[in-house]
């Protein structure tokens, strides 16, 4: 039998093993794995232009431009290569000498099937942007009945829902005015949109996103010297604020919008160059409704070298945002070059961390550059880097486009995020709500890429403190914004249910009541598909919940099995020792009996 001392030893060893396994399970690791061949095989060439669920199978597909005149749609598949080119528009689908500059998937006619908008320019009008729309039908693109807008824009337009009917519209500058174009029943109708008194910057970074936390998307317009905000009041846009760019900024990049500090409001981030050569770079932040710019990254020194942003006519200075470590604070991917060796150019991860100096004290957070990320540094001459959930598991992976000497096409690199920690997330996609289970031709309304919805959650962390975060869906569409058709909100290490999850959609003109709905007790590590149908009756909106098991489930199972096996081994050893002791005592008893008999 097992003695008391052995029992204490058994418990001690089991406790030590449990502690070690627990430590291993909670240890946070971040590494990248190149999975390009698994995803694309040998088809990893071209410019990734957009993401969207083209065939309505709840899997995100990839839109890729090749030869500046062809569009390939890589559909997600369950077998390697996981993305296969299925649908394409060749250069014969466009007029001669047409160059594609951007792709914006969406449902532009309201039939709940994905259409594709393409912008570009002709050889003789390179400064003017032409817009084509190809209509989707039964998971194909109709190349014979395309629509070419009779407006030429000064820049790539912003795709937004201007009138709140949950059908995307096309907003941009035409000459000296701003106009919006609708495509109801596939008939074009364009009209003057706003009474603008300033000229919009080219390239612009206009956005359609909630700026005052009322869950109705507003307009953010970039001007030649700063930006303007136009707040949605009862469905009509009213100018409320005009702010100049940071002083001494010689070159201004693309504005980005994110809940940087986790207070539930959308902050504005702006990458800038402090000199014309971009040898001195910085990232600034301004809170919504305020005018003070706060630096969140100014130190671009790496050992003995200084890095900076890359000014380029093809790719504006852009921050692509996403919460790679699910801590609740969004991070960024950016392209930097070595200022002392201009040919050295690569992608870097900027981690959102707590502020550690006086300059960012107002913001409370800052960016920290991951200089020693070997997987990213292995990709030379990087041109674009963005986040993408490759395996639909809620963990954001990365895609990097790089240039190759002597070749015109970009090369696509897919990097899996092998992030391991007991962190949680919630993934939300908001559909158009034009139909639910009674869509025309019995289509599934998943591939609509709806701009404008706003998502926010409130919860309690493991220490009992209230936390919240927010995000806008598809707030920007021009100049390779590469935004995902869903939002992924990190929850940190708190496994608590989400107390409240709020979803709002844009307001129509004259609408007095906000169109938003609240759900309670949302399970972490879940994907929520929200169908706002009917649009004007939020209490009737439906939400479909899909669970994604966390790594902690596997780690817990491994720890439990390991402890059980360890305990069984210890019990076996102790049982064997006890049996040897019993045999020894029996022999001693037998010897004592024979001695007494003599």
N, C-alpha and C positions, 0 to 999 in steps of 0.2 A: 504494500500500500504506500501512498504518497505521504511523507511526513510533513509536519507543519513548516519546517525549515525549507523543504523542497517546494512547498506551495508558495512561500514568500518569494523564493528565487524565481519560480515560474511567473508569478505576477509581475515582478520587477522587469524581467526580460520582455514580457509581452508589452508592458507599458513603454519601454524604450523603443521597441520596434514600431509601435503605433505612432509614437512621437516622430520618429524618423520618417515614416511613410507620410505622415501629415505634413511634415516640413517639405518633403519632396513634392507633394501635391500642391502646396501653396507657393512654391517657388516660381517666380515669374520668369519665363524665358521668351526671347524674341529672336527668331531666326527666319531667314527667307530660303525658299527652295525653288529653283528654276524648274517650272513645269511647262515650259513653252511647247516642247514636242508633244506632251500629253494633250495639250489644248488644241494646237493648230497643225501638228504634224510638220509638213514642209510648207504650209500656207501662211507663215507668219511674216508677211510683207504687206505694206500699205499703211495708211493713216487711220487709226481708230478715231471715228468721228462722233459716235453716239452709242447709247445703250437703250434697249427696249425689248419688250416681249412681243415679237412680231407674230408668232403663231399661237399666242394665247395658251401656252402650256405651263404657265407660272414659272418659266425658266427665262432668265434674261439673255437676250441675244445681242450680238455685236455688229455694228454697222461700220464698214471699212471702205475707205476711198483708195482706189488704185489708179495710177497713171493720170491723176488729176481729172479724170473724165469718166471713171467707172465706179459703180457702187456695188459692193458685195455685202450680203447679209449672212453672217455666220450664225446658224441656228444651234442652240445648245442641244447636246445629245448625251445619252447615258453611256455611250461607248467611245473609247479613244479612237481618233482625236475628238475631244468633247465639243469642239465647235467646228462645224462643217459649212462651207459656202453652198447655199441652196438657191437663193434668189439674187438676181443681179440686174443692174441697169448698165448697159454698154453705152459707149459714146454715140452709137446710132440713135439712142433715145433722146438725144439733145441736138440742138442746132450746131452747125459746124463751129469749130474753134471755141467751144464752151469749156471753161475750167470750173470744177466743183470746189467750193471753199468750205461749205459746212453742210451738215445733215441734221434735221430735227424731226424725229418720228412723232406722230400724234394723230388723233382722230379729228381731222379738220372739217368733216361733213356731218359728224354726229351719228354715224351708223354703227358705232362701237367696234369698228375694225380699224387696224392701224394703217394710216397713210404715211407717206414720207415727203417731207419738204426738203428741197435742196436749194442752196444759194450758190451763186457763182458769178462769173463775168465773162463777157465775150472779149475777143482779142482786141477789138476796136474800141471797147468801152470798159477799160480795165478799172477805172475809178468808180464805176457804177455797179451796184449789185442787182442781179436778176434773180427772181424767185420762181421755182417750178414746184408743183405739187403732183405727185403720182398717187392715185387712189388704190387703196388696198381692197382686195376681194378674194375671199376663200384662201387666205394666206399666200397670195401672190400680189404683184403690182401690175396694174393695168398700164401698159406703156403706150396705148393708142389714144387714150382720152385724158392726157395730162392737161393741167391748167398752168398757163404762164401768166403771172400777174402783169397787168398793164401799167404797173408802177415800177420804176427803177429807184432803188434806195441808195442813200449816200454810204451806207454801211450794212453789214449783216443785220437783219431785223431781230427784234426780241419777240419770241413766241410767248404769248400770255393770254389770259382770259379777260379781255377788256370789259365786256358787258356782263360777266358773271353768269353765263348760261352753260358753263362747263364744257364749252367747245373752244379749242385754242384759236386765237386770233393772231394777226401779224402786225406788229407795231414797229415803226421806224421813221427815219427822216427822209423826206422827199423834197429836195430843193431846200427851201428855208423853213418849211413847216414840218410838223410831225403828223403822221397819218396812221390809221389803223384799217386793216383789210379783213373782211369777214368772207367766209365761203359757205354760207348756208345753202343747202341743196346744190352744192358744187357751183353756185353762181357767185361771181366775185362782186363785192361791194366795198369800196374804199371811201373813207371820209376823213376830214381833219379831226385829230384826236384831242390835242391840248393846245392851249394858247401859250405856246412857248415863246419867251423873249430872248433866249440864249441859244447858242449853237452847241449841239451835242458833239462830244469828242469822238474822234475816229483813231484807233478802234475803241468802241464804247464797251462798257461793262454794265449796261442797264440791267435792272433786276425787277422781278415781280414777287414781292415777299412782304409779309406782315412786319411793319416797323414800329407799331405802337401796342402790340400785345392784345389786340381785339379780335384776332383770328380771321380778319378780312385782309387779303393781300393788298399791299400798297405798291406804288411805283417809285423806283429809285433811278434817277437819270444822271448820267455822268456828263458834265459840261467841260468846256475847254480849260477852266481853272479850278474845278472842284466837282460838286454834285448838288442836286436838288432832290428833295423828297416830296412826293405828292401822295397825301394820305387819302385813303378811301373813306369818304363820309357819305353814308346812305347810297353807296354804289357810284358816286361821282368822285373824281380825283381832284383834290385841292392842294395847291402848293403851300407848304408850311415851313420849309427850311431850305436855306442855301448856304453851303459851307465850302470854303476854299481848301485846296489840297495843302498838305504840310509845307511850311515855309522851307525854302532852300532846296526843295526837291526839283531836280533837273529833269528827270524822267519818271513818269507815273505809270504803274502797271495796272492790272485789272482789280477792281474792287471785288472782295469776296465777303460772304455773309454767313455767320456762324454764331452759335451761342458759346462764345469763347470761355466765359467764366462760370457757366452753369447757373445763371440767374433767371433763365426763361426768356430773355430778350435777345434779339439778333444784333450782334455787334458787326461793325464794318472793319474789315482788314484791308490794308493797302500796302503792297510792296513798292518801294521807290528806289531810285538811284539818286545819290546826292551829288553826282557829277555826270557829265555827258558820256564818259566811258564806262560807267557803272563799276568803277573801282571801289567806291564806297556805297554800300547798300544798306537798307533798313526796312523793317516792317512796322507799320503804325496801326493803331487801333483807335476808333472813336465809338463811344456809346451812342445808341439811338437817341435822337433829340438833343444831343450835345454837340459842341464845336471844338473841343479840345482833343488834339491828337496825342496819343500816348505811345511811345516806342515799346514794342514787345520783343524786338530782336534788332540789335545793332552790331553785335560782335560776330563777324564772319571770319575771324582768324583761326587758322588750322596749323598749329605748330609754327613754322616759319613762313607760311604763305597766307595770303588774304584772298578770300573768294567773294564773288559778287554775282548779281543777277545777269542774265544774258539778254541784251537788247537785240531783237530780231524782227524784221518785217513780216516774217511768216508766223511766228509764235509769240504773242505778247507775253509779258512777264505775268505769270499766273500762279496762284496758290490753289492746288487741288486739295480739298479738305475731307477728312474722315477720321473716325476714332479707331485707330489701329489696335490699341490695347484695351479698349472697352472700359476705360476708367471714368467715363462720363465727360471728358474734356477733349474736344476734337483736335486732331493733329493735322499736319500738312505735308504734302510732297511738293518739292520745288526743284528747278534746274539751276545749278550754279556753275560758274567757271572760275578757274584759277586766274587771278588778275595778272600774275607774273608769268603764266604759261597759258596763253589764250586757247591753245588746242586742247587743254585738259578741261573737259566739261562733263558733268555727271549729275545724277539725281540724288537728292538727299531727303531724309526724313527729318521733319521738325516736330519734336515732341512738345506737347503742351504741358508745362510744369508750373509749380508754384513760383512766384516771383522771388528772386534772391538778390535784387539790387534796388536802389532808390528810384531809378528811372521808370521802372514799370510798376511801382508801388500802387499807383492809382488803379491800374487794371487788375492787380492781384495775381496775374498769371503772366507767363512769357513763353517764348519758344526756345527750345534747346536743340541745337543741331547734332544729329547722330553722325559724327565724322567717320567713325570706324565701322560702318555697315558694309562688310566686304561684298555681299551679294549685289548691292547697288553699285558700289565702286567698280565692280567687274564689268559693268556695262559702260563702255566709253562712248563719248559723243552723244550723250542722251539729249533728246530734244523736248520730250513731253513725258510726264509721269503722273499717274492718277490712281485712285483706289477703285477696286471692283471686287465684289463678292463672287469669286469664281465658282465655289462649290455650294452656294446658297445655304451656308451654315451660319450666317450672321457675323463671321469674322472677315474683315476687309483685307483682301489681298491687293497686289499691286500690278499695274501694267506700265511698262516703260517703252517708249518709242525712241529709237536711236538712228543716227545717220551712219551710213557706210561710205567710205571713200570710193569715189568713182561711180556710185549708184544714186539714182534719183529717188528711189523708193525708200521709205523708212522700214526698219526691222522692228517687229513686235516681240517684246520679252514679257512673259508672264511669271510672276513670282508669288508663290504660295506663302501666306503668313502662318508660320508654325508657332503661333502664339499659344503658350500654355500657362494658364492661370485660372483660378476659380472666379472668373469675371463673367458678368451676365450682360444681356442686351435685350432690346425689343426692336423688331423690324416692322415698319409700317408702310403700307402702300395704299394710297387713296385713289379709287377709280372715279370715273366721270359721274356715275349715278344717273346716266341717261336711261338706263334700263337695269333690271336685276336678273330675273329668270325668264323674262319675256323679250329678249333682245331680237332685233330683226334677223331673219335667216338662222335663228337659234345659235348665234355666235356667242362665244364666251367673252365678256367685256374686260379681259385682263390686259390686253395690249393697247392701252389708250394713252399712256405717258401724259398724265394730267398735270399742267403747271398751275401753281397757286395754292394748293392745300397746305395747311399749317398744323403741326403736331407738337404737343407739349405734354410732359408727364410730371407728376409729383409723387415722391416716395420718401421713405425714411431709410437712412443708411444704417450700417451695423452699429454705429455709435448712438443712434437715436436722433440724429440731426435731419432736418427736412432738406431734401434735395430735389431739384427739378432741372429740366433741360428741354430745349425746343429745337425745331428744325423746320425749314420750308422745303416743299417738294418741287423740284425742277424750277428754281427761281431764275436761272440764267440759261441761255441757249446759244449764244453767239461765240465765235472765236474759240472753238474747242473747249467750251465750258466743261464738257464730259461729266455732267451730273448724272447720278443714278436715278432711275424712275421710282425709287423708294428711299426711305430714311432709316438709318441704323443708329439708334441711340444707345450708347454704353451706359450700363448701370453700376459699374464698379464691382466690388466683391459682395455687395448686398444681395442676398437671395430672397429678399422680401418681395411680396406681391407689390405691383405698382398700385398705389392708392387710387390715383386718378390718371386717366389718359384722355386728353382733350384733342379733338380733331375739328378744324374749321375749314370752310371753303369760301371762295370769293363771293362778294356781294353783288347782286344785280342792281342797276339804277333804280332808285326809289325804294330799295329794300330797307326797312326800318329794323327788322329783327336780325340779329346775327345768326348765321347758319353754322352752328357748331354743336357738337354732341360730346358727352362724357361717358367713358366706361370705367368701371371700378374693378379692383382685384384682378388685374391682368397678370398672368403667369410670366415670370422671366424666361428668357431664351425662347421666345415665341415670335411668330410672324403673324401680323394682323392685317388682313385685307379688308379695308373699309369700303362699303358700297353706299354712298350717300343718296339713297333712293327712297322716297321722293326727295328732291333737293331742298324743298321748302318746309319739310317736316322732319327735323333732325331726330325726333323721338322714334321715327320709323326706320332710321338708318340701321343697316346690319353690318356686323363684323364677323369675319371668319378667322378662327384662331388655329394656327398650325404650330406645333411644338417642335423645337430643335433640341435634342438632348445635349447637355453640356459635357465637357471633358471631365468635370468633377464627378459625374456619375461613374465613368470608367475608372477614374482614380480611386474612388471610394470602394468600388468592387474589388480592384486589385489590392487595396490596403486590407480589406476584410478577408479576402482569400489568403493573403500573405500572413496575416495574424493567425488565422485558423491553422494553416500549414505549420507555422512556427510552433504554435501551442501543441499541435499533435506530435511534432518531432520531440519537443521537450518532454511531453507526457511519455512518449515511447522510450526516451533515454532514461527517465526517472523510473519507469516501470521495469526496464531491464536492470537498472541498478538495484531496485528493491528485490527483484527476483534473485539476483546474485547474492544479496545479503541474506535472504531467506534460506537459500541453499547452504550458505556457509553456516548459519545457525543450526540447521538440521544436522549437518555433519558433526558439529560440535556436540549437539545433544546425543547423537548416536555414539560418539566416542566416550562421553561421560557415562552413558548407560553401561557399556562394556567394562569400563574401568571399575565401576561400583560392583558389578557382578563378580569380579575377581576377588 
